Every structure is written in structure tokens, then in C-alpha cells.
């Protein structure tokens, strides 16, 4: 099963509302990254949070990390129609042999912001 | 500064044909990656490179080969295309750091490949 799994799979909100997406993972991580993908485009990096960090902000984005619960959340405040996209979390953890790091993407949350 | 570019943007192949996807980055990044994205699945790593002249297998390498003869370019080859290789392919790069995934990745716009 996936190392990182987003919840919910889809989220529909009105412009101006806040959107919260969650990511759960199974093994200890080195860092966790959030990406956005607009339809038909490449992924764009949003925030990277390291295992010794608990919260990071970037503009209207807030990411939290709870290593005890093995979960992270992405909050988008005051959403806009332009925030409509798929959001992916990606976890970086040691591979099964322990010799290298491995990055695993979740399946994503599709966020729709209605004007 | 174009970032990461990919050519071509679209391609249709018949089963058994071969092709090469080209990725170029102008950010002087050490690490480069090839991913595939299929409906309902997260991105999966095909091959990666930690520097010029080096390549390594990722999660789903079968049926693909890669080369990194120049630091700025990373080529993905399909020697004998199969319908299972129908997908969207993304190239990415990241700067040198304490391990391959210690910094964010920069993605290209993708190549949509259909194998009939």
C-alpha cells in the first residue's frame, strides 16, 4: 500500500472558504513534501517540511506535521478559484534496504473551488 | 530561465516502436528523475540520475532505459513500446543536498504518450 495517502480524495468548497487536506504515512520519514498539479500540467512544489519541524507557512498555505500520528495536513486559507487543482503529498523515507532514501507520492486530493 | 522542459509534448506509438523522450534543465541541478503518472495512482519513479554519467533504477524501470551524457539532459528511451506504457511522463530535477530527496523537485510539463 502507499506510504503516503491523502484524505479526502476529492473536496469541493466555495471561494473564500478554507480547504484542509490530510496525508497519512506508515514509516518514519526524513521529510514530507506537498505539490500542486493543475489539470494537464506538471507538478509544482508548495512546501517541504522536515521531520524535526512541526509547522511551516507560505502565503495562504500552512502545513503541519505530527510524527507521532504519522500525519500531515495542508491548509489553504481564503481559497480562490485558481486554487482548483490536485494536491499531492510525497514522503521521503529510507528504502527497505536502509541504504537510500525513497520518495513516494500519494494519489492526491482533487480540490475544486467554486466561484 | 526555462526551468525543466520536455519534448515532445504528445506522441502516439504503435506497439513495438521505439522512441526517446528528452528532458532538459537549466538550473544546474545534480539530480534528475523520470516519473510516470497513471489515472488513480501517484507518480511512480522509473529511473533517476545523481549526476552526469550516472543512472539508476527506480520503482518501475522495466521496459525503459535512460542516459545522462550531459548534466543538463536526461533521456528516457522506450526500445519496444507496449500498450502498458501508455501514460503521462514527467521529468524532474533537484539540487544537490544531503541525499537525493532532501530538497524540492522541479517538474517539467509532461509528455502524454499513447501506445496502440
Interface residues (C-beta under 8 A of the other chain):
Chain A: X2 X4 X30 X31 X33 X35 X40 X41 X42 X43 X44 X45 X48 X88 X90 X92 X100 X101 X102 X103 X104 X105 X106 X107 X108
Chain B: X4 X40 X41 X42 X43 X44 X45 X90 X92 X99 X100 X101 X102 X103 X104 X105 X106 X107 X108 X109 X110
